[in-house]
Amino acid sequence: MNRVSLKHLRYFQALAQERHFGRAAELCSVSQPALSVKVKEFEQIVGVQLVERDTRRVHLTRSGIDMAARIGQILQAVAELQSYAQSTHGLHGILRIGAVPTIAPYLLATTIRNLTRYYPGLQLQPKEAVTQKLVTDLLEARLDVALLALPVSEPALTEVPLTKEEFVLVRPFEDAEKPVPDAKALREMQLLLLEEGHCFRDQALSFCADGSQRPRHLMEGSSLSTLVQMVGVGMGVTLIPKMAVALETRSVNVSVARLSPPRPTRTIGLVWRKTHPLAGKFEELARVCL
């Protein structure tokens, strides 16, 4: 007789999260047919229909919604158990580390090199996502630590500052000799920002905004690279973190300038759950990240 396995639970959790068989299969690194078969098998074992299937989207039944909530608690407990077992032998094994898109391309490789040098027993599993997704994954024990812009202001998480950096102005190359605009002048310019959901967008807006007055002209991009490319063809100006300058401007004809004081900055830190079994060791890990 078949019994429920962790694979059943993880596949169904992914489907409940994504509401799409293809995306859930990608999340679990399996084929879509394999995931579909396993979910159907899970339904047969528990003796109740959990999923309504149509050609466009997956819908959970009432039983499926209840089951997803219980499975989330079970898998979180399993992750905590694995972390506890790891904590009894020091930092080794799998460490799931997240980073936001405005940090990952510029710091994550350095962080991975440093951590594997100091902790050769670690097997790092990196993930890139926006802040809210990473915070949710931390809280639900799908991540161990994350590189984020602080503060996160989540009571269940510990935040340790690692470094502070400025934002710089990227503008068309022909504007290089012009005076650097202040925040008030930027509000009147065609300002290119990341789309909704990126914390860097909010940080840039907080510098340019004056109370309730936001920049007059806003355009959005999905990445810092896109924003710089748009500046290069004369579509406006943008702000990017200083760490991104070397990579993002190396093949684009733009100029980079420091803003006038008080310059906008952000603090980058390492974040983890306060209840994580390895929480006491993450303080040490934070010191060698960068």
Backbone as CSV, one residue per row, in Angstrom:
resi,resn,N_x,N_y,N_z,CA_x,CA_y,CA_z,C_x,C_y,C_z
1,MET,0.842,-1.199,0.000,0.000,0.000,0.000,0.879,1.252,0.000
2,ASN,0.558,2.181,-0.880,1.326,3.414,-0.949,1.119,4.260,0.294
3,ARG,2.162,4.938,0.706,2.098,5.838,1.840,2.513,7.235,1.402
4,VAL,2.079,8.206,2.179,2.446,9.589,1.886,3.936,9.784,2.124
5,SER,4.618,10.417,1.167,6.048,10.703,1.280,6.259,12.210,1.271
6,LEU,7.470,12.615,1.636,7.795,14.039,1.568,7.716,14.552,0.137
7,LYS,7.987,13.681,-0.817,7.895,14.096,-2.212,6.454,14.452,-2.563
8,HIS,5.492,13.648,-2.093,4.085,13.987,-2.307,3.787,15.375,-1.750
9,LEU,4.244,15.624,-0.525,3.944,16.887,0.146,4.594,18.064,-0.576
10,ARG,5.836,17.902,-0.984,6.551,19.006,-1.628,5.969,19.313,-3.007
11,TYR,5.608,18.274,-3.749,5.026,18.503,-5.071,3.675,19.200,-4.945
12,PHE,2.858,18.737,-3.991,1.550,19.365,-3.836,1.699,20.795,-3.316
13,GLN,2.641,21.034,-2.420,2.864,22.395,-1.932,3.257,23.331,-3.082
14,ALA,4.129,22.855,-3.952,4.537,23.672,-5.101,3.346,23.991,-5.998
15,LEU,2.486,23.000,-6.214,1.304,23.220,-7.048,0.344,24.193,-6.373
16,ALA,0.159,24.050,-5.073,-0.710,24.967,-4.341,-0.168,26.387,-4.382
17,GLN,1.139,26.520,-4.380,1.777,27.837,-4.408,1.694,28.473,-5.787
18,GLU,1.981,27.693,-6.827,2.056,28.235,-8.181,0.730,28.221,-8.926
19,ARG,-0.165,27.292,-8.544,-1.450,27.098,-9.226,-1.255,26.861,-10.727
20,HIS,-0.199,26.170,-11.052,0.128,25.888,-12.453,1.079,24.701,-12.474
21,PHE,0.717,23.647,-13.222,1.526,22.431,-13.209,2.928,22.665,-13.766
22,GLY,3.032,23.451,-14.834,4.341,23.690,-15.426,5.280,24.429,-14.495
23,ARG,4.796,25.502,-13.881,5.651,26.278,-12.974,5.983,25.476,-11.722
24,ALA,5.007,24.696,-11.239,5.270,23.865,-10.059,6.331,22.813,-10.367
25,ALA,6.264,22.222,-11.544,7.266,21.229,-11.936,8.648,21.856,-12.036
26,GLU,8.698,23.061,-12.588,9.982,23.774,-12.687,10.538,24.067,-11.306
27,LEU,9.666,24.454,-10.377,10.087,24.746,-9.012,10.671,23.511,-8.336
28,CYS,10.120,22.349,-8.666,10.575,21.086,-8.065,11.657,20.397,-8.886
29,SER,12.034,20.996,-10.020,13.073,20.441,-10.905,12.707,19.045,-11.407
30,VAL,11.440,18.876,-11.776,10.984,17.613,-12.365,10.155,17.940,-13.598
31,SER,9.808,16.915,-14.359,8.956,17.125,-15.521,7.519,17.344,-15.074
32,GLN,6.745,18.015,-15.925,5.350,18.259,-15.588,4.562,16.957,-15.438
33,PRO,4.732,15.962,-16.343,4.000,14.697,-16.161,4.339,14.015,-14.838
34,ALA,5.616,14.059,-14.441,6.021,13.409,-13.196,5.332,14.057,-12.003
35,LEU,5.268,15.394,-12.000,4.604,16.083,-10.902,3.110,15.787,-10.900
36,SER,2.497,15.781,-12.080,1.060,15.518,-12.181,0.711,14.127,-11.663
37,VAL,1.533,13.154,-12.014,1.303,11.780,-11.562,1.403,11.701,-10.039
38,LYS,2.393,12.380,-9.478,2.614,12.318,-8.030,1.469,12.999,-7.277
39,VAL,0.956,14.108,-7.803,-0.165,14.790,-7.152,-1.415,13.918,-7.211
40,LYS,-1.653,13.285,-8.368,-2.796,12.387,-8.498,-2.671,11.202,-7.538
41,GLU,-1.482,10.680,-7.410,-1.229,9.577,-6.485,-1.496,10.018,-5.045
42,PHE,-1.104,11.242,-4.721,-1.343,11.781,-3.382,-2.847,11.860,-3.102
43,GLU,-3.622,12.316,-4.087,-5.067,12.380,-3.922,-5.661,10.996,-3.659
44,GLN,-5.143,10.009,-4.373,-5.654,8.645,-4.197,-5.329,8.107,-2.809
45,ILE,-4.131,8.438,-2.313,-3.725,7.952,-0.987,-4.596,8.557,0.111
46,VAL,-4.827,9.889,0.029,-5.607,10.543,1.086,-7.105,10.377,0.870
47,GLY,-7.507,9.923,-0.324,-8.910,9.612,-0.582,-9.810,10.809,-0.765
48,VAL,-9.268,11.936,-1.244,-10.088,13.120,-1.458,-9.499,13.930,-2.608
49,GLN,-10.370,14.579,-3.379,-9.896,15.418,-4.468,-9.362,16.734,-3.910
50,LEU,-8.144,17.061,-4.278,-7.486,18.261,-3.779,-7.401,19.367,-4.826
51,VAL,-7.488,18.974,-6.102,-7.231,19.910,-7.190,-8.333,19.823,-8.234
52,GLU,-8.808,20.991,-8.662,-9.679,21.070,-9.838,-8.804,21.460,-11.023
53,ARG,-8.844,20.679,-12.060,-7.970,20.899,-13.206,-8.760,21.434,-14.384
54,ASP,-8.246,22.509,-15.013,-8.771,22.929,-16.308,-7.591,23.277,-17.193
55,THR,-7.847,23.728,-18.395,-6.770,23.921,-19.370,-5.917,25.144,-19.074
56,ARG,-6.401,26.058,-18.237,-5.678,27.308,-18.019,-5.054,27.419,-16.630
57,ARG,-5.782,26.973,-15.620,-5.306,27.236,-14.265,-5.745,26.125,-13.329
58,VAL,-4.997,25.951,-12.278,-5.302,24.972,-11.246,-6.063,25.658,-10.122
59,HIS,-7.134,25.025,-9.669,-7.894,25.526,-8.529,-7.862,24.469,-7.436
60,LEU,-7.646,24.891,-6.202,-7.688,23.968,-5.080,-9.124,23.816,-4.591
61,THR,-9.498,22.595,-4.267,-10.768,22.366,-3.608,-10.663,22.854,-2.165
62,ARG,-11.797,22.858,-1.454,-11.751,23.242,-0.054,-10.817,22.323,0.718
63,SER,-10.861,21.020,0.411,-9.944,20.077,1.059,-8.503,20.380,0.682
64,GLY,-8.305,20.800,-0.579,-6.958,21.135,-1.024,-6.392,22.339,-0.304
65,ILE,-7.236,23.341,-0.056,-6.789,24.536,0.666,-6.397,24.172,2.092
66,ASP,-7.244,23.356,2.750,-6.937,22.936,4.119,-5.666,22.091,4.160
67,MET,-5.520,21.202,3.176,-4.353,20.327,3.130,-3.076,21.137,2.909
68,ALA,-3.154,22.147,2.034,-1.976,22.973,1.750,-1.485,23.678,3.006
69,ALA,-2.416,24.173,3.835,-2.023,24.847,5.070,-1.326,23.877,6.022
70,ARG,-1.860,22.662,6.142,-1.245,21.669,7.030,0.112,21.227,6.508
71,ILE,0.209,21.043,5.194,1.471,20.606,4.601,2.547,21.668,4.804
72,GLY,2.182,22.950,4.691,3.145,24.012,4.931,3.753,23.908,6.325
73,GLN,2.925,23.610,7.322,3.418,23.459,8.688,4.329,22.242,8.817
74,ILE,3.946,21.158,8.152,4.751,19.927,8.226,6.122,20.144,7.600
75,LEU,6.155,20.740,6.404,7.425,20.923,5.708,8.314,21.935,6.430
76,GLN,7.698,22.919,7.065,8.499,23.853,7.858,9.140,23.126,9.034
77,ALA,8.375,22.234,9.675,8.918,21.462,10.791,10.042,20.544,10.328
78,VAL,9.891,19.956,9.138,10.943,19.096,8.589,12.208,19.900,8.329
79,ALA,12.031,21.107,7.740,13.195,21.960,7.466,13.894,22.353,8.757
80,GLU,13.118,22.658,9.793,13.703,23.013,11.083,14.446,21.816,11.690
81,LEU,13.890,20.618,11.512,14.539,19.417,12.026,15.873,19.186,11.335
82,GLN,15.900,19.372,10.014,17.143,19.205,9.267,18.179,20.235,9.709
83,SER,17.721,21.468,9.920,18.640,22.511,10.369,19.169,22.214,11.763
84,TYR,18.295,21.674,12.623,18.736,21.318,13.972,19.812,20.246,13.925
85,ALA,19.604,19.243,13.095,20.603,18.184,12.967,21.925,18.755,12.467
86,GLN,21.836,19.709,11.540,23.037,20.340,11.005,23.743,21.164,12.084
87,SER,22.950,21.808,12.963,23.538,22.690,13.974,24.388,21.933,14.987
88,THR,24.122,20.666,15.164,24.893,19.883,16.139,26.291,19.560,15.631
89,HIS,26.535,19.794,14.352,27.843,19.480,13.766,28.501,20.695,13.118
90,GLY,28.009,21.905,13.455,28.602,23.100,12.872,28.011,23.406,11.512
91,LEU,28.606,24.376,10.830,28.092,24.821,9.539,28.606,23.914,8.421
92,HIS,27.767,23.012,7.988,28.064,22.181,6.837,26.727,21.707,6.267
93,GLY,26.771,21.098,5.106,25.542,20.675,4.460,24.943,21.806,3.653
94,ILE,23.652,21.697,3.364,22.975,22.651,2.484,22.643,23.944,3.242
95,LEU,22.984,25.071,2.623,22.587,26.379,3.123,21.885,27.110,1.993
96,ARG,20.606,27.398,2.197,19.795,28.070,1.171,19.878,29.581,1.387
97,ILE,20.452,30.266,0.411,20.714,31.704,0.558,20.021,32.471,-0.558
98,GLY,19.295,33.512,-0.186,18.601,34.339,-1.159,19.247,35.701,-1.301
99,ALA,18.930,36.377,-2.416,19.410,37.746,-2.637,18.459,38.434,-3.604
100,VAL,18.243,39.724,-3.395,17.371,40.485,-4.289,18.112,40.777,-5.595
101,PRO,17.375,41.057,-6.686,18.007,41.267,-7.997,18.955,42.455,-8.066
102,THR,18.843,43.418,-7.158,19.765,44.553,-7.171,21.002,44.292,-6.311
103,ILE,21.117,43.088,-5.785,22.305,42.670,-5.037,22.942,41.437,-5.660
104,ALA,22.122,40.485,-6.063,22.618,39.176,-6.510,23.694,39.239,-7.596
105,PRO,23.526,40.017,-8.673,24.551,39.993,-9.726,25.894,40.575,-9.307
106,TYR,25.908,41.336,-8.214,27.105,42.092,-7.854,27.787,41.577,-6.586
107,LEU,27.058,40.924,-5.704,27.636,40.472,-4.436,27.525,38.970,-4.194
108,LEU,26.569,38.319,-4.834,26.293,36.929,-4.475,27.481,36.019,-4.779
109,ALA,28.142,36.221,-5.897,29.300,35.375,-6.232,30.416,35.544,-5.195
110,THR,30.663,36.787,-4.785,31.673,37.042,-3.747,31.285,36.369,-2.437
111,THR,30.014,36.478,-2.088,29.528,35.855,-0.855,29.709,34.344,-0.894
112,ILE,29.367,33.734,-2.022,29.494,32.281,-2.154,30.957,31.854,-2.054
113,ARG,31.851,32.595,-2.722,33.284,32.268,-2.636,33.783,32.362,-1.196
114,ASN,33.415,33.426,-0.514,33.883,33.605,0.860,33.346,32.517,1.789
115,LEU,32.079,32.211,1.661,31.482,31.222,2.552,32.050,29.830,2.319
116,THR,32.242,29.461,1.062,32.790,28.128,0.788,34.263,28.048,1.177
117,ARG,34.969,29.195,1.190,36.361,29.192,1.637,36.435,28.996,3.158
118,TYR,35.576,29.689,3.893,35.593,29.572,5.354,34.881,28.317,5.851
119,TYR,33.888,27.859,5.084,33.102,26.687,5.494,33.063,25.692,4.331
120,PRO,34.141,24.958,4.128,34.218,24.059,2.963,33.155,22.966,2.971
121,GLY,32.526,22.727,4.102,31.483,21.709,4.155,30.113,22.197,3.717
122,LEU,29.992,23.494,3.419,28.700,24.040,3.007,28.404,23.745,1.542
123,GLN,27.154,23.425,1.265,26.652,23.301,-0.098,25.611,24.408,-0.279
124,LEU,25.993,25.466,-0.959,25.130,26.640,-1.063,24.111,26.486,-2.190
125,GLN,22.868,26.825,-1.885,21.791,26.831,-2.868,21.261,28.256,-2.977
126,PRO,21.726,29.027,-3.988,21.310,30.426,-4.094,19.944,30.577,-4.768
127,LYS,19.272,31.662,-4.425,17.978,31.996,-5.033,17.879,33.504,-5.170
128,GLU,17.431,33.960,-6.325,17.230,35.388,-6.564,15.739,35.680,-6.655
129,ALA,15.258,36.651,-5.906,13.846,37.028,-5.929,13.697,38.396,-5.276
130,VAL,12.533,39.009,-5.441,12.286,40.314,-4.826,12.148,40.152,-3.312
131,THR,12.236,41.261,-2.620,12.306,41.238,-1.155,11.154,40.474,-0.510
132,GLN,9.921,40.789,-0.905,8.781,40.170,-0.231,8.781,38.661,-0.393
133,LYS,9.181,38.179,-1.569,9.245,36.738,-1.796,10.297,36.103,-0.898
134,LEU,11.450,36.731,-0.779,12.519,36.184,0.063,12.113,36.204,1.537
135,VAL,11.465,37.268,1.976,11.022,37.337,3.370,10.021,36.222,3.659
136,THR,9.092,36.004,2.745,8.124,34.918,2.914,8.824,33.570,2.979
137,ASP,9.809,33.370,2.104,10.540,32.105,2.104,11.337,31.916,3.392
138,LEU,11.880,32.989,3.944,12.570,32.893,5.226,11.599,32.490,6.334
139,LEU,10.466,33.156,6.379,9.498,32.906,7.439,8.919,31.500,7.357
140,GLU,8.819,30.969,6.142,8.231,29.639,5.949,9.299,28.556,5.806
141,ALA,10.524,28.889,6.186,11.640,27.930,6.247,12.006,27.339,4.901
142,ARG,11.770,28.091,3.832,12.239,27.661,2.512,13.608,28.255,2.186
143,LEU,14.041,29.209,3.007,15.377,29.792,2.917,15.983,29.835,4.314
144,ASP,17.317,29.807,4.363,18.012,29.922,5.647,18.431,31.356,5.925
145,VAL,19.050,32.000,4.942,19.492,33.385,5.094,19.238,34.117,3.784
146,ALA,19.274,35.453,3.837,19.090,36.241,2.620,19.842,37.554,2.722
147,LEU,20.377,37.994,1.583,21.009,39.303,1.459,19.944,40.295,1.003
148,LEU,19.624,41.254,1.873,18.537,42.188,1.608,18.956,43.611,1.954
149,ALA,18.218,44.571,1.426,18.381,45.957,1.846,17.610,46.141,3.151
150,LEU,18.269,46.718,4.147,17.675,46.897,5.460,17.088,48.307,5.599
151,PRO,16.090,48.481,6.465,15.532,47.457,7.358,14.425,46.658,6.688
152,VAL,14.263,45.423,7.113,13.147,44.598,6.666,11.956,44.795,7.598
153,SER,12.255,45.040,8.869,11.230,45.345,9.871,10.212,44.226,10.035
154,GLU,10.708,43.010,10.099,9.869,41.847,10.372,10.290,41.298,11.733
155,PRO,9.402,41.326,12.733,9.795,40.949,14.098,10.382,39.557,14.226
156,ALA,10.016,38.645,13.340,10.492,37.265,13.465,11.883,37.063,12.858
157,LEU,12.456,38.125,12.270,13.742,38.003,11.589,14.825,38.812,12.282
158,THR,16.036,38.281,12.253,17.228,38.993,12.714,17.890,39.668,11.519
159,GLU,18.308,40.920,11.684,18.971,41.671,10.616,20.362,42.090,11.085
160,VAL,21.379,41.756,10.310,22.747,42.157,10.638,23.302,42.987,9.477
161,PRO,23.590,44.270,9.685,24.147,45.104,8.606,25.524,44.597,8.185
162,LEU,25.782,44.616,6.868,27.070,44.186,6.328,27.845,45.338,5.695
163,THR,27.155,46.172,4.921,27.835,47.261,4.229,26.823,48.329,3.850
164,LYS,27.323,49.533,3.599,26.474,50.651,3.188,27.013,51.205,1.881
165,GLU,26.120,51.581,0.974,26.583,52.107,-0.307,25.690,53.226,-0.808
166,GLU,26.274,54.067,-1.675,25.550,55.189,-2.271,24.775,54.751,-3.510
167,PHE,23.788,55.555,-3.876,23.173,55.484,-5.196,23.879,56.522,-6.066
168,VAL,24.037,56.226,-7.334,24.634,57.183,-8.267,23.662,57.461,-9.404
169,LEU,23.880,58.574,-10.069,23.032,58.985,-11.188,23.634,58.508,-12.497
170,VAL,22.818,57.866,-13.312,23.226,57.468,-14.666,22.418,58.303,-15.650
171,ARG,23.113,59.003,-16.532,22.446,59.858,-17.512,23.138,59.737,-18.852
172,PRO,22.539,60.263,-19.936,23.167,60.151,-21.253,24.581,60.721,-21.261
173,PHE,25.441,60.153,-22.091,26.848,60.542,-22.142,27.011,62.031,-22.445
174,GLU,26.145,62.577,-23.291,26.269,63.990,-23.672,25.925,64.942,-22.524
175,ASP,25.360,64.412,-21.443,25.037,65.254,-20.292,26.154,65.263,-19.246
176,ALA,27.269,64.633,-19.556,28.333,64.448,-18.560,28.841,65.759,-17.979
177,GLU,28.867,66.824,-18.765,29.406,68.097,-18.287,28.356,69.001,-17.674
178,LYS,27.120,68.583,-17.690,26.058,69.409,-17.098,26.098,69.312,-15.578
179,PRO,25.569,70.308,-14.874,25.497,70.215,-13.413,24.673,68.990,-12.992
180,VAL,25.060,68.382,-11.904,24.336,67.213,-11.413,23.024,67.680,-10.794
181,PRO,21.890,67.174,-11.255,20.601,67.618,-10.708,20.415,67.183,-9.263
182,ASP,19.721,68.016,-8.485,19.375,67.615,-7.126,18.044,66.878,-7.145
183,ALA,17.541,66.521,-5.977,16.306,65.738,-5.909,15.139,66.488,-6.548
184,LYS,15.079,67.802,-6.340,13.982,68.589,-6.914,14.045,68.568,-8.433
185,ALA,15.237,68.722,-8.993,15.380,68.693,-10.454,15.048,67.316,-11.018
186,LEU,15.428,66.263,-10.281,15.122,64.904,-10.750,13.624,64.671,-10.859
187,ARG,12.843,65.312,-9.993,11.399,65.127,-10.043,10.791,65.660,-11.326
188,GLU,11.512,66.544,-12.011,11.016,67.114,-13.261,11.560,66.383,-14.485
189,MET,12.419,65.411,-14.293,13.059,64.703,-15.410,12.365,63.384,-15.692
190,GLN,12.690,62.823,-16.836,12.182,61.490,-17.180,12.983,60.470,-16.386
191,LEU,12.392,59.981,-15.318,13.102,59.108,-14.387,12.736,57.648,-14.644
192,LEU,13.743,56.827,-14.855,13.548,55.399,-15.104,13.758,54.643,-13.799
193,LEU,12.784,53.815,-13.429,12.855,53.066,-12.181,12.481,51.611,-12.409
194,LEU,12.862,50.777,-11.466,12.441,49.393,-11.505,10.932,49.310,-11.298
195,GLU,10.339,48.234,-11.789,8.895,48.055,-11.663,8.506,47.792,-10.211
196,GLU,7.210,47.845,-9.941,6.682,47.603,-8.606,7.158,46.257,-8.073
197,GLY,7.438,46.212,-6.770,7.870,44.974,-6.138,9.345,44.975,-5.775
198,HIS,10.122,45.869,-6.387,11.550,45.969,-6.080,11.760,47.023,-4.997
199,CYS,12.441,46.650,-3.921,12.659,47.601,-2.832,13.527,48.770,-3.288
200,PHE,14.422,48.541,-4.267,15.283,49.627,-4.727,14.454,50.741,-5.366
201,ARG,13.349,50.384,-5.985,12.450,51.392,-6.547,11.965,52.335,-5.441
202,ASP,11.523,51.748,-4.338,11.007,52.555,-3.235,12.105,53.432,-2.632
203,GLN,13.323,52.887,-2.561,14.434,53.656,-2.006,14.776,54.841,-2.908
204,ALA,14.769,54.624,-4.231,15.045,55.714,-5.163,13.949,56.769,-5.106
205,LEU,12.696,56.319,-5.031,11.585,57.265,-4.967,11.627,58.098,-3.692
206,SER,12.055,57.480,-2.592,12.095,58.224,-1.330,13.097,59.367,-1.404
207,PHE,14.134,59.214,-2.231,15.108,60.297,-2.406,14.533,61.409,-3.283
208,CYS,13.837,61.018,-4.348,13.345,61.999,-5.308,12.047,62.667,-4.866
209,ALA,11.237,61.963,-4.088,9.936,62.488,-3.709,10.077,63.607,-2.683
210,ASP,9.105,64.511,-2.689,9.056,65.608,-1.720,7.701,65.518,-1.018
211,GLY,7.680,64.819,0.113,6.397,64.580,0.774,5.534,63.700,-0.104
212,SER,4.367,64.211,-0.476,3.451,63.452,-1.333,3.729,63.669,-2.810
213,GLN,4.651,64.583,-3.135,4.950,64.877,-4.531,5.961,63.901,-5.076
214,ARG,5.549,63.113,-6.043,6.422,62.130,-6.667,6.962,62.684,-7.980
215,PRO,8.014,62.056,-8.542,8.512,62.498,-9.844,7.401,62.562,-10.880
216,ARG,7.494,63.551,-11.753,6.425,63.802,-12.721,6.380,62.732,-13.811
217,HIS,7.524,62.305,-14.278,7.579,61.364,-15.398,8.293,60.092,-14.958
218,LEU,7.585,59.001,-14.951,8.165,57.724,-14.537,8.065,56.703,-15.663
219,MET,9.135,55.980,-15.865,9.111,54.824,-16.752,9.688,53.658,-15.973
220,GLU,9.282,52.436,-16.317,9.673,51.273,-15.539,10.472,50.278,-16.364
221,GLY,11.372,49.570,-15.681,12.128,48.483,-16.288,12.150,47.298,-15.349
222,SER,12.507,46.148,-15.861,12.489,44.929,-15.051,13.822,44.652,-14.366
223,SER,14.888,45.367,-14.775,16.209,45.143,-14.185,17.036,46.415,-14.287
224,LEU,18.100,46.484,-13.498,19.002,47.636,-13.595,19.651,47.703,-14.972
225,SER,19.959,46.548,-15.527,20.544,46.500,-16.868,19.627,47.157,-17.888
226,THR,18.326,46.858,-17.809,17.354,47.464,-18.720,17.318,48.974,-18.547
227,LEU,17.321,49.435,-17.310,17.273,50.872,-17.063,18.473,51.579,-17.672
228,VAL,19.664,51.023,-17.474,20.877,51.658,-18.010,20.853,51.650,-19.540
229,GLN,20.386,50.560,-20.134,20.282,50.496,-21.592,19.325,51.574,-22.108
230,MET,18.240,51.800,-21.408,17.272,52.827,-21.813,17.870,54.222,-21.700
231,VAL,18.676,54.445,-20.653,19.381,55.726,-20.540,20.321,55.901,-21.720
232,GLY,20.973,54.829,-22.123,21.935,54.883,-23.221,21.340,55.308,-24.555
233,VAL,20.045,55.070,-24.722,19.392,55.493,-25.977,18.595,56.781,-25.773
234,GLY,18.843,57.472,-24.667,18.281,58.800,-24.481,16.873,58.869,-23.934
235,MET,16.426,57.828,-23.255,15.045,57.813,-22.777,14.874,58.407,-21.383
236,GLY,15.953,58.851,-20.753,15.820,59.449,-19.436,17.060,59.255,-18.605
237,VAL,16.887,59.326,-17.291,17.985,59.123,-16.343,17.526,58.098,-15.308
238,THR,18.477,57.550,-14.567,18.110,56.582,-13.539,19.102,56.629,-12.388
239,LEU,18.730,56.019,-11.288,19.609,55.827,-10.143,19.909,54.340,-10.018
240,ILE,21.174,54.016,-9.752,21.544,52.626,-9.520,22.498,52.569,-8.327
241,PRO,22.585,51.425,-7.651,23.561,51.311,-6.554,24.978,51.341,-7.109
242,LYS,25.894,51.887,-6.333,27.270,52.044,-6.791,27.894,50.716,-7.188
243,MET,27.538,49.627,-6.491,28.129,48.325,-6.797,27.775,47.829,-8.196
244,ALA,26.721,48.389,-8.793,26.279,47.927,-10.106,26.951,48.660,-11.260
245,VAL,27.680,49.723,-10.971,28.204,50.588,-12.035,29.124,49.838,-12.994
246,ALA,30.116,49.147,-12.453,31.115,48.497,-13.318,30.476,47.511,-14.282
247,LEU,29.561,46.711,-13.804,28.944,45.687,-14.642,27.935,46.275,-15.619
248,GLU,27.099,47.186,-15.159,25.982,47.637,-15.984,26.343,48.723,-16.992
249,THR,27.450,49.443,-16.784,27.778,50.539,-17.704,28.963,50.228,-18.614
250,ARG,29.503,49.021,-18.523,30.739,48.738,-19.261,30.550,48.756,-20.777
251,SER,29.348,48.487,-21.266,29.140,48.447,-22.714,28.047,49.409,-23.169
252,VAL,27.741,50.395,-22.322,26.680,51.359,-22.647,27.274,52.767,-22.599
253,ASN,26.916,53.603,-23.567,27.456,54.950,-23.662,26.657,55.898,-22.761
254,VAL,27.000,55.888,-21.464,26.320,56.736,-20.490,27.371,57.409,-19.612
255,SER,26.945,58.368,-18.835,27.833,58.983,-17.848,27.287,58.707,-16.453
256,VAL,28.188,58.639,-15.479,27.825,58.336,-14.098,28.304,59.482,-13.219
257,ALA,27.444,59.931,-12.322,27.806,61.056,-11.450,27.327,60.796,-10.028
258,ARG,28.126,61.265,-9.063,27.694,61.226,-7.665,26.706,62.358,-7.438
259,LEU,25.693,62.090,-6.652,24.701,63.094,-6.320,25.229,64.000,-5.213
260,SER,24.621,65.165,-5.079,25.047,66.102,-4.042,24.551,65.630,-2.682
261,PRO,25.303,65.943,-1.624,24.853,65.591,-0.272,23.527,66.284,0.060
262,PRO,22.682,65.664,0.871,22.854,64.310,1.433,22.542,63.247,0.381
263,ARG,23.525,62.404,0.117,23.380,61.416,-0.946,22.491,60.247,-0.486
264,PRO,21.680,59.710,-1.408,20.874,58.536,-1.039,21.773,57.320,-0.864
265,THR,21.466,56.502,0.123,22.252,55.303,0.397,21.311,54.157,0.758
266,ARG,21.875,52.974,0.819,21.144,51.826,1.350,22.113,50.990,2.178
267,THR,21.557,50.266,3.123,22.333,49.347,3.948,21.986,47.924,3.541
268,ILE,22.994,47.141,3.254,22.797,45.741,2.874,23.137,44.872,4.075
269,GLY,22.296,43.902,4.328,22.530,43.055,5.481,22.139,41.612,5.235
270,LEU,22.509,40.770,6.191,22.126,39.358,6.164,20.965,39.171,7.132
271,VAL,19.957,38.424,6.695,18.714,38.281,7.453,18.396,36.798,7.613
272,TRP,17.898,36.414,8.798,17.481,35.032,9.028,16.406,34.991,10.114
273,ARG,15.737,33.842,10.228,14.722,33.659,11.261,15.357,33.599,12.641
274,LYS,14.752,34.256,13.592,15.260,34.221,14.959,15.199,32.818,15.543
275,THR,14.235,32.007,15.084,14.060,30.661,15.629,14.877,29.606,14.892
276,HIS,15.642,30.007,13.884,16.426,29.032,13.114,17.422,28.332,14.043
277,PRO,17.527,27.002,13.979,18.470,26.283,14.844,19.915,26.738,14.695
278,LEU,20.254,27.307,13.541,21.621,27.775,13.316,21.771,29.277,13.554
279,ALA,20.758,29.902,14.140,20.781,31.359,14.313,22.047,31.829,15.023
280,GLY,22.488,31.090,16.023,23.687,31.487,16.747,24.944,31.457,15.903
281,LYS,24.967,30.611,14.895,26.140,30.497,14.021,26.090,31.496,12.863
282,PHE,24.897,32.030,12.562,24.785,32.967,11.443,25.449,34.309,11.753
283,GLU,25.578,34.663,13.019,26.315,35.882,13.375,27.757,35.771,12.881
284,GLU,28.358,34.622,13.086,29.720,34.373,12.617,29.766,34.349,11.097
285,LEU,28.769,33.701,10.493,28.716,33.600,9.039,28.614,34.998,8.404
286,ALA,27.847,35.882,9.027,27.674,37.224,8.494,28.998,37.983,8.385
287,ARG,29.913,37.714,9.301,31.187,38.438,9.332,32.107,38.096,8.174
288,VAL,31.847,36.969,7.512,32.745,36.577,6.420,32.027,36.598,5.069
289,CYS,30.812,37.117,5.037,30.047,37.134,3.776,30.711,37.981,2.693
290,LEU,31.148,39.192,3.076,31.651,40.141,2.068,33.133,40.425,2.274
